[in-house]
Amino acid sequence: MIDKMSNIRISDAFLAGVGLAVSLSLANCIFQSLKFEKIRQVIFCLKCGGKNALKNKFCWQCGQPLYPQPLTKCPKCKAQMSCSWNFCEICGASLRKKADIR
């Protein structure tokens, strides 16, 4: 009687292990077929707080630029503005060297 009970327990444990292995294999196949991209590093949006991958240029939730353009100071009035501008919006002074303006 004891031998039969030990055989049942061992076989039940074996079947449970096989079932677990099959389930994990199936889950792994499903996960790989969906092609999830793991995000290792994130940048948070300053406007809405959304998590974004580093390769994103804009927030996926609100569209806010994640990497704003750097600022420069006007040589005449010292106002700060975008580096992409050619002239100061306050005093009209040139923000570029004469060789840079075309």
C-alpha distances in whole Angstrom, upper triangle without the diagonal:
4,5,5,7,9,10,11,13,15,16,17,19,20,21,23,25,26,27,29,31,32,33,35,36,38,39,41,42,44,45,47,48,50,52,52,54,53,56,56,59,61,64,65,68,70,71,68,65,63,61,63,62,65,66,67,71,70,68,65,66,69,71,73,74,71,74,77,80,82,85,88,91,94,97,100,98,95,93,89,88,86,87,87,91,94,96,95,95,97,100,100,100,99,95,95,97,100,99,95,97,98
4,5,5,6,9,10,11,12,14,15,17,18,20,21,23,24,26,27,29,30,32,33,35,36,38,39,41,42,43,45,47,48,50,50,52,51,54,54,57,58,62,62,65,68,69,65,63,61,59,60,60,62,64,65,68,68,66,63,64,67,69,71,71,69,71,75,78,79,82,85,88,92,94,97,95,92,90,87,86,84,84,85,88,92,94,93,93,95,98,98,97,96,92,93,95,98,96,93,95,96
4,6,5,6,9,10,11,12,14,15,16,18,20,21,23,24,26,27,29,30,32,33,35,36,38,39,41,42,44,45,47,48,49,51,50,53,53,56,58,61,62,65,68,69,65,63,61,58,60,59,61,62,64,67,67,65,63,63,67,69,70,71,68,70,74,77,78,81,85,88,91,94,96,95,91,90,86,85,83,84,84,87,91,93,92,92,94,97,97,97,95,92,92,94,97,95,92,94,95
4,6,5,6,9,10,11,12,14,15,16,18,20,21,22,24,26,27,28,30,32,33,34,36,37,39,40,42,43,45,47,47,50,49,52,52,55,57,60,61,64,67,67,64,62,59,57,59,58,60,61,62,66,66,64,61,62,65,67,69,70,67,70,73,76,78,81,84,87,91,93,96,94,91,89,85,84,82,83,83,86,90,92,91,91,93,96,96,96,94,91,91,93,96,94,91,93,94
4,5,5,6,9,10,11,12,14,15,16,18,20,21,23,24,26,27,29,30,32,33,35,36,37,39,41,42,44,45,45,48,47,49,50,53,54,58,58,61,64,65,61,59,57,55,56,55,58,59,60,64,64,61,59,59,63,65,66,67,65,67,71,74,75,78,82,85,88,90,93,92,88,86,83,82,80,80,81,84,87,89,89,89,90,94,93,93,92,89,89,91,94,92,89,91,92
4,5,5,6,9,10,11,12,14,15,17,18,20,21,23,24,26,27,29,30,32,33,35,36,37,39,41,42,44,44,46,45,48,48,51,53,56,57,60,62,63,60,57,56,53,55,54,56,58,59,62,62,60,58,58,62,63,65,66,63,65,69,72,73,76,80,83,86,88,91,90,86,84,81,80,78,79,79,82,86,88,87,87,89,92,92,92,90,87,87,89,92,90,87,89,90
4,5,5,6,8,10,10,12,14,15,16,18,20,21,22,24,26,27,28,30,32,33,35,36,37,39,41,42,43,45,44,47,47,51,52,56,57,60,62,63,60,58,55,53,54,53,56,57,58,62,62,59,57,58,61,63,64,65,63,65,69,72,73,76,80,83,86,88,91,90,86,85,81,80,78,78,79,82,85,87,87,87,89,92,92,91,90,86,86,88,91,89,86,88,89
4,5,5,6,8,10,10,12,14,15,16,18,20,21,22,24,26,27,28,30,31,33,34,36,37,39,41,41,44,43,46,46,49,51,54,55,58,61,61,58,55,53,51,52,52,54,55,56,60,60,57,55,55,59,61,62,63,61,64,67,70,72,75,78,81,85,87,90,88,85,83,79,78,76,77,77,80,84,86,85,85,87,90,90,90,88,85,85,87,90,88,85,87,88
4,5,5,6,8,10,10,12,14,15,16,18,20,21,22,24,26,27,29,30,32,33,35,36,38,39,39,42,40,43,43,47,48,52,52,55,58,59,55,53,51,49,50,49,52,53,54,58,58,55,53,53,57,59,60,61,58,61,64,68,69,72,75,78,82,84,87,85,82,80,77,76,74,74,75,78,81,83,83,82,84,87,87,87,86,82,83,85,88,86,83,84,85
4,5,5,6,9,10,11,12,14,15,16,18,20,21,23,24,26,27,29,30,32,33,35,36,38,38,40,39,42,42,45,47,51,52,55,57,58,55,53,50,48,49,48,51,52,53,57,57,55,52,53,57,58,60,60,58,60,64,67,68,71,74,77,81,83,86,85,81,79,76,75,73,73,74,77,80,82,82,82,84,87,86,86,85,81,81,83,86,84,81,83,84
4,5,5,6,8,10,10,12,14,15,16,18,20,21,22,24,26,27,29,30,32,33,35,36,37,39,39,42,42,45,47,51,52,54,57,58,55,52,50,48,49,48,50,51,52,56,56,54,51,52,56,57,59,60,57,60,63,66,68,71,74,78,81,83,86,85,81,79,76,75,72,73,73,76,80,82,82,81,84,87,86,86,84,81,81,83,86,84,81,83,83
4,5,5,6,9,10,10,12,14,15,16,18,20,21,22,24,26,27,28,30,32,33,35,35,38,37,40,40,44,45,49,49,52,55,56,52,50,47,45,46,46,48,50,50,54,54,52,49,49,53,55,57,57,55,58,61,64,66,69,72,76,79,81,84,83,79,77,74,72,70,71,71,74,78,80,80,79,81,84,84,84,83,79,79,81,84,83,79,81,82
4,5,5,6,9,10,11,12,14,15,17,18,20,21,23,24,26,27,29,30,32,33,33,36,35,37,38,41,43,46,47,50,53,54,50,48,45,43,44,43,46,47,48,52,52,50,47,48,52,53,55,55,53,55,59,62,63,66,70,73,76,79,81,80,77,75,71,70,68,68,69,72,75,78,77,77,79,82,82,82,80,77,77,79,82,80,77,79,79
4,5,5,6,9,10,11,12,14,15,17,18,20,21,23,24,26,27,29,31,32,32,35,34,37,37,41,43,46,47,50,53,54,51,48,46,43,44,43,46,47,48,52,52,50,47,48,52,53,55,55,53,55,59,62,63,66,70,73,76,79,82,80,77,75,71,70,68,68,68,72,75,77,77,77,79,82,82,81,80,76,76,78,81,79,76,78,79
4,5,5,6,9,10,10,12,14,15,16,18,20,21,23,24,26,27,29,31,31,34,33,36,37,40,42,46,46,49,52,53,50,47,45,42,43,42,45,46,47,51,50,48,46,46,50,52,53,54,52,54,58,61,63,66,69,72,76,78,81,80,76,74,71,69,67,67,68,71,74,76,76,76,78,81,81,81,79,76,76,78,80,79,75,77,78
4,5,5,6,9,10,10,12,14,15,16,18,20,21,22,24,26,27,29,29,32,31,34,34,38,39,43,43,46,49,50,47,44,42,39,41,40,42,43,44,48,48,46,43,44,47,49,51,51,49,52,55,58,60,63,67,70,73,76,78,77,73,71,68,67,64,65,65,68,72,74,74,73,75,78,78,78,77,73,73,75,78,77,73,75,76
4,5,5,6,9,10,11,12,14,15,16,18,20,21,23,24,26,27,27,30,29,32,32,36,38,41,42,45,48,49,46,43,41,38,39,38,41,42,43,46,47,44,42,43,47,48,50,50,48,50,54,57,58,61,65,68,71,74,76,75,72,70,66,65,63,63,63,67,70,72,72,72,74,77,76,76,75,71,71,73,76,74,71,73,74
4,5,5,6,9,10,11,12,14,15,17,18,20,21,23,25,26,27,29,29,32,33,36,38,42,43,45,49,50,46,44,41,39,39,38,41,41,43,46,46,44,42,43,47,48,50,50,48,50,54,57,58,62,65,68,72,74,77,76,72,70,67,65,63,63,63,67,70,72,72,72,74,77,77,77,75,71,71,73,76,74,71,73,73
4,5,5,6,9,10,11,12,14,15,17,18,20,21,23,25,25,28,28,31,32,35,37,40,41,44,47,47,44,42,39,37,38,37,40,40,41,45,45,43,40,41,44,46,48,48,46,49,52,55,57,60,64,67,70,73,76,74,71,69,65,64,61,62,62,65,68,71,71,70,73,76,75,75,74,70,70,72,75,73,70,71,72
4,5,5,6,9,10,11,12,14,15,16,18,20,21,23,23,25,25,28,29,32,34,37,38,41,44,45,41,39,36,34,35,34,37,37,38,42,42,40,37,38,42,43,45,46,43,46,49,52,54,57,61,64,67,70,73,71,68,66,62,61,58,59,59,62,66,68,68,67,70,73,72,72,71,67,67,69,72,71,67,69,70
4,5,5,6,9,10,11,12,14,15,17,18,20,21,22,24,24,27,28,31,33,37,38,41,44,45,42,39,37,34,34,33,36,36,38,41,42,40,37,38,42,43,45,45,43,45,49,52,53,57,60,63,67,69,72,71,67,66,62,60,58,58,58,62,65,67,67,67,69,72,72,72,70,66,66,68,71,69,66,67,68
4,6,5,6,9,10,11,12,14,15,17,19,20,21,24,24,28,29,32,34,37,39,41,44,45,42,40,37,34,35,33,36,36,37,41,41,39,37,38,42,43,45,45,43,45,49,52,54,57,61,64,67,70,72,71,68,66,62,61,58,58,58,61,65,67,67,67,70,72,72,72,70,66,66,68,71,69,66,67,68
4,5,5,6,9,10,11,12,14,15,17,19,19,22,22,25,27,30,31,35,36,38,41,42,39,37,34,31,32,31,34,34,35,39,39,37,34,35,39,40,42,42,40,43,47,49,51,55,58,62,65,67,70,69,66,63,60,58,56,56,56,59,63,65,65,64,67,70,69,69,68,64,64,67,69,67,64,65,66
4,5,5,6,9,10,10,12,14,16,17,17,19,19,22,23,27,29,32,33,36,39,40,37,35,32,29,30,28,31,32,33,36,37,35,32,33,37,38,40,40,38,40,44,47,49,52,55,59,62,65,67,66,63,61,57,56,53,53,53,57,60,62,62,62,65,67,67,67,65,62,62,64,66,65,61,63,64
4,5,5,6,9,10,11,12,14,16,17,19,19,23,24,28,29,33,34,37,40,41,38,36,33,30,30,29,31,31,33,36,37,35,33,34,38,39,40,41,39,41,44,47,49,53,56,59,62,65,68,67,64,62,58,56,53,54,53,57,60,62,63,63,65,68,67,67,65,62,61,64,66,64,61,62,63
4,5,5,6,9,10,11,13,15,16,19,19,23,25,28,29,33,34,36,40,40,37,35,32,30,30,28,31,31,32,36,36,34,31,33,36,37,39,40,38,40,44,47,49,52,56,59,62,65,68,66,63,61,57,56,53,53,53,56,59,62,62,62,64,67,66,66,65,61,61,63,66,64,61,62,62
4,5,5,6,9,10,11,13,13,16,16,20,22,25,26,29,30,33,36,37,34,32,28,26,26,25,28,28,29,33,33,31,28,29,33,34,36,37,35,37,41,44,46,49,53,56,59,62,64,63,60,58,54,52,50,50,50,53,57,59,59,59,61,64,63,63,62,58,58,61,63,62,58,59,60
4,5,5,6,9,10,11,11,14,14,18,20,23,25,28,30,32,36,36,34,31,28,25,25,24,26,26,28,31,32,30,28,29,33,34,35,36,34,36,39,42,44,48,51,54,57,60,63,62,59,57,53,51,48,49,48,52,55,57,58,57,60,63,62,62,60,57,56,59,61,59,56,57,58
4,5,5,6,9,10,12,15,16,20,22,25,26,30,31,33,37,38,35,33,30,27,26,25,27,27,28,32,32,31,28,30,34,34,36,36,35,37,40,43,45,49,52,55,58,61,64,63,60,58,54,52,49,49,49,52,55,58,58,58,61,63,62,62,60,57,57,59,61,59,56,57,58
4,5,5,6,9,10,14,15,19,21,24,25,28,29,31,35,35,32,31,27,25,25,23,26,26,26,30,30,29,26,27,31,31,34,34,33,35,39,41,44,47,51,54,57,60,62,61,58,56,52,50,47,48,47,50,54,56,56,56,59,62,61,61,59,56,56,58,60,59,55,56,57
4,6,5,7,7,10,11,15,17,20,21,25,26,28,32,32,30,28,24,22,21,20,23,23,23,27,27,26,23,25,28,29,31,31,30,32,35,38,40,44,47,51,54,56,59,58,55,53,49,47,44,45,44,48,51,53,53,53,56,59,58,58,56,53,53,55,57,56,52,54,54
4,5,5,7,10,11,15,17,21,22,25,27,29,33,34,31,29,26,23,22,20,23,22,23,27,27,26,24,26,29,29,32,31,30,32,35,38,40,44,47,50,53,56,59,58,55,53,49,47,44,44,44,47,50,53,53,53,56,58,57,57,55,52,52,54,56,54,51,52,53
4,5,8,11,14,17,20,23,24,27,28,30,34,34,32,30,27,24,23,21,24,23,24,27,28,27,24,26,29,29,32,32,31,33,36,39,41,45,48,51,54,57,60,59,56,54,50,48,45,45,44,47,50,53,54,53,56,59,58,58,56,53,52,55,57,55,51,53,53
4,6,9,12,15,18,21,21,24,25,27,30,31,28,27,23,21,20,18,22,21,21,24,24,23,20,22,26,26,28,29,27,30,33,36,38,42,45,49,51,54,57,56,53,51,47,45,42,42,41,45,48,50,51,50,53,56,55,55,53,50,50,52,54,53,49,50,50
4,6,9,12,15,18,19,22,24,25,29,30,27,26,22,19,18,16,19,18,19,22,23,22,19,22,25,25,27,27,25,28,31,33,36,39,43,46,49,52,54,53,51,48,45,42,39,40,39,42,45,48,49,48,51,54,53,53,51,48,47,49,52,50,46,48,48
4,6,9,12,15,16,19,20,22,26,26,24,22,19,16,15,13,16,16,16,20,20,19,17,19,22,22,24,24,23,25,29,31,34,37,40,44,47,49,52,51,48,46,42,40,37,38,37,41,44,46,47,46,49,52,51,51,49,46,46,48,50,49,45,47,47
4,6,9,12,13,16,18,20,24,25,23,21,17,14,13,10,13,12,14,17,18,17,15,18,21,21,22,22,20,22,26,28,30,34,37,41,44,46,49,48,45,43,39,37,34,34,34,38,41,43,44,44,46,49,48,48,46,43,42,45,47,46,42,43,44
4,6,9,11,14,16,19,22,24,22,20,16,13,12,10,12,13,14,18,19,18,16,19,22,22,23,22,20,22,25,28,30,33,37,40,43,46,48,47,44,42,38,37,34,34,35,38,41,44,44,44,46,49,48,48,46,43,42,45,47,46,42,44,45
4,6,7,10,13,15,19,21,19,16,14,10,9,6,9,10,11,15,16,15,14,16,19,19,20,19,16,18,22,25,26,30,33,36,40,42,45,44,41,39,35,33,31,31,31,35,38,40,40,40,43,45,45,45,43,39,39,42,44,43,40,41,42
4,7,10,13,16,19,22,20,17,15,11,11,8,9,11,13,17,18,17,17,19,22,21,21,20,17,19,22,25,26,29,33,36,39,41,44,43,40,38,35,33,31,31,32,35,38,41,40,41,43,45,45,44,43,39,39,41,44,43,40,42,43
4,7,10,13,16,19,18,15,13,10,9,6,7,10,11,14,15,15,15,17,19,19,19,17,14,15,19,21,22,26,29,32,36,38,41,40,36,35,31,30,28,28,29,32,35,37,37,37,39,42,41,41,39,36,36,38,41,40,37,39,40
4,7,10,13,15,14,11,10,6,5,5,6,9,9,12,13,11,12,14,16,16,15,14,11,13,16,19,21,24,27,30,34,36,39,38,34,32,29,28,25,26,27,30,33,35,35,35,37,39,39,39,38,34,35,37,40,39,36,37,39
4,7,9,12,12,9,8,6,5,6,6,9,9,10,10,9,11,13,14,14,12,11,8,10,13,16,17,20,24,27,30,33,36,34,31,29,25,24,22,23,24,27,30,32,31,31,33,36,36,36,34,31,32,34,37,37,33,35,36
4,6,9,8,5,5,5,6,9,9,12,11,12,11,8,11,11,12,12,11,11,8,11,13,17,18,21,24,27,30,33,35,34,30,28,25,24,22,23,24,27,31,32,31,30,32,35,35,36,35,31,33,36,39,38,35,36,38
4,5,6,5,5,7,7,11,11,13,11,11,9,6,9,9,9,9,7,8,6,9,11,15,17,19,23,25,28,31,33,32,29,26,23,21,20,22,22,25,28,29,28,28,29,33,33,33,33,29,31,34,37,37,33,34,36
4,6,6,8,10,11,14,14,16,14,13,11,9,12,12,10,11,8,9,8,10,11,14,16,17,21,23,26,29,31,29,26,23,20,19,18,21,22,24,27,28,26,25,27,30,31,31,31,28,30,33,36,36,33,33,35
4,6,8,11,12,16,16,18,15,14,11,9,12,10,8,9,7,9,9,12,12,16,18,19,22,25,27,31,32,30,27,24,21,20,19,22,22,24,28,28,27,25,27,30,31,32,32,29,31,34,37,37,34,34,36
4,6,9,11,15,16,18,15,15,12,9,10,8,7,10,9,11,11,14,15,19,21,22,26,28,31,34,36,33,31,28,25,24,23,25,26,27,31,32,30,29,31,34,34,35,35,32,34,38,40,41,37,37,39
4,7,9,13,14,17,14,15,12,9,11,9,10,12,11,12,11,14,16,19,21,23,26,29,32,35,37,34,32,29,26,25,24,26,27,29,32,33,32,31,32,36,36,37,36,33,35,38,41,41,38,38,40
4,6,10,12,14,12,13,11,7,8,6,8,10,10,12,10,14,16,20,22,24,28,31,33,37,39,37,34,31,28,26,25,27,27,29,33,34,33,32,34,37,38,38,38,34,36,39,42,42,38,38,40
4,7,9,12,10,12,11,8,8,9,11,12,12,13,11,14,17,20,22,25,28,31,34,37,40,38,35,32,29,28,26,27,28,30,34,35,35,34,36,39,39,39,38,35,36,39,42,41,38,39,40
4,6,8,6,9,8,6,7,9,11,11,11,11,9,12,15,18,20,23,27,30,33,36,38,37,34,32,28,26,24,25,25,28,32,34,33,33,35,38,38,38,36,33,34,37,39,39,35,36,37
4,5,6,9,10,9,9,12,14,14,14,13,10,12,16,19,21,24,27,31,34,37,39,38,35,33,29,27,25,25,25,29,32,34,34,34,37,39,39,39,37,34,34,36,39,38,34,36,37
4,5,8,10,10,12,15,16,15,14,12,9,10,14,16,18,21,25,28,31,34,36,36,32,31,27,25,22,23,23,26,30,32,32,32,35,37,36,36,34,31,31,33,36,35,31,33,34
4,6,9,11,11,15,16,14,14,12,10,11,14,16,18,22,25,29,31,34,37,36,33,31,27,25,22,22,22,26,29,31,32,32,35,37,36,36,34,30,30,32,35,33,30,31,32
4,6,7,8,11,12,10,11,9,8,9,12,15,18,21,24,28,30,33,36,35,32,30,26,24,21,21,21,24,27,30,30,30,33,35,34,34,33,29,30,32,35,34,30,31,32
4,7,9,12,12,9,9,6,6,7,9,11,14,18,21,25,27,30,32,32,29,27,23,20,17,18,17,20,24,26,26,26,29,32,31,31,29,26,26,29,31,30,27,28,29
4,6,9,8,5,5,4,5,8,10,13,16,19,22,25,28,31,33,32,29,27,23,21,18,19,18,21,25,27,27,26,29,32,31,31,30,27,28,31,33,33,29,29,30
4,5,6,5,5,6,6,10,12,15,18,21,24,27,30,33,35,34,31,28,25,23,20,22,22,24,28,29,29,28,31,34,33,34,33,30,31,34,36,36,32,33,34
4,6,6,8,10,10,13,15,19,22,24,28,31,33,37,39,37,35,32,28,26,24,25,25,27,31,32,32,31,34,37,36,37,36,33,34,37,39,39,35,35,36
4,6,8,11,11,15,17,20,23,25,29,32,34,38,39,37,35,32,29,27,25,27,26,28,32,33,33,31,34,37,37,38,37,34,36,39,41,41,37,37,38
4,6,9,10,14,15,18,21,23,26,29,31,35,36,34,32,29,26,24,22,24,24,25,29,30,30,28,30,34,33,35,34,32,33,36,39,39,35,35,36
4,6,9,12,12,15,19,21,24,27,29,33,34,33,30,27,24,22,19,21,20,22,26,28,27,26,29,32,31,32,31,29,30,33,35,35,32,31,32
4,6,9,9,12,15,17,21,24,26,29,31,29,27,24,21,18,16,19,18,20,24,25,24,23,26,29,28,30,29,26,27,31,33,33,30,30,31
4,6,6,9,12,15,18,21,24,27,29,28,25,22,19,16,14,16,15,18,21,23,23,22,25,28,27,28,26,23,25,28,30,30,26,27,28
4,6,10,12,15,19,22,25,28,30,29,26,23,20,18,15,17,17,20,23,25,24,24,26,29,29,29,28,25,26,29,31,31,27,28,30
4,7,9,12,15,19,22,25,27,26,23,21,17,15,13,13,14,17,21,22,22,22,25,27,27,26,25,22,22,25,28,28,24,25,27
4,6,9,13,16,18,22,24,23,20,17,14,12,9,11,11,14,17,19,18,18,21,23,23,23,22,19,20,23,26,26,22,23,25
4,7,10,13,16,19,21,20,18,16,12,9,6,7,8,11,14,16,16,16,19,21,20,20,18,15,16,19,22,22,18,19,21
4,7,10,13,16,19,18,15,14,10,8,6,6,9,11,14,15,15,16,18,20,19,19,17,14,15,18,21,21,18,19,22
4,7,10,13,15,14,11,10,6,5,5,5,9,10,12,13,12,13,15,16,16,16,15,11,13,16,20,20,17,18,21
4,7,9,12,12,9,8,5,6,6,5,9,9,11,11,10,12,13,14,14,13,12,8,10,13,17,18,15,16,20
4,6,9,8,5,5,5,6,9,9,12,11,12,11,9,11,11,12,13,11,11,8,11,13,17,19,17,17,21
4,5,6,5,5,6,8,10,10,12,10,10,8,6,9,9,9,9,7,8,6,10,12,15,17,16,16,19
4,6,6,8,10,11,13,13,15,13,12,11,9,12,12,10,11,8,8,7,10,11,14,16,15,16,20
4,6,8,11,13,15,15,17,15,14,11,9,12,10,8,9,7,9,9,12,13,15,19,18,18,21
4,6,9,11,15,15,18,15,15,12,9,10,8,7,10,8,11,11,15,16,18,22,20,20,23
4,6,9,13,13,16,14,15,12,9,11,10,10,12,10,12,11,14,16,19,21,20,20,24
4,7,10,12,14,12,13,11,8,9,7,9,11,11,12,11,15,17,20,22,20,20,23
4,7,9,12,11,13,11,9,10,10,12,13,12,13,11,14,17,20,22,19,19,23
4,7,9,8,10,10,8,8,10,12,12,12,12,10,13,16,19,20,17,17,20
4,5,6,9,10,9,10,13,15,14,14,13,10,12,15,18,19,16,16,18
4,6,8,10,10,12,15,16,15,14,12,8,9,13,15,16,13,13,16
4,7,9,11,12,15,17,15,14,12,9,10,13,15,15,12,12,14
4,6,7,9,12,13,11,11,9,7,8,12,14,15,12,11,13
4,7,9,12,12,9,9,6,5,6,9,10,12,9,8,10
4,6,9,8,5,6,5,5,8,11,12,14,12,10,13
4,5,6,5,5,6,6,10,13,15,17,15,14,17
4,6,6,8,10,10,13,17,18,21,18,17,19
4,6,8,11,12,15,18,20,23,21,19,22
4,6,9,11,14,16,17,21,19,18,21
4,7,9,12,14,15,18,17,14,17
4,6,9,11,12,15,14,13,16
4,6,8,8,12,11,9,12
4,7,9,12,10,9,13
4,6,8,6,6,10
4,5,5,7,10
4,5,6,8
4,6,8
4,6
4
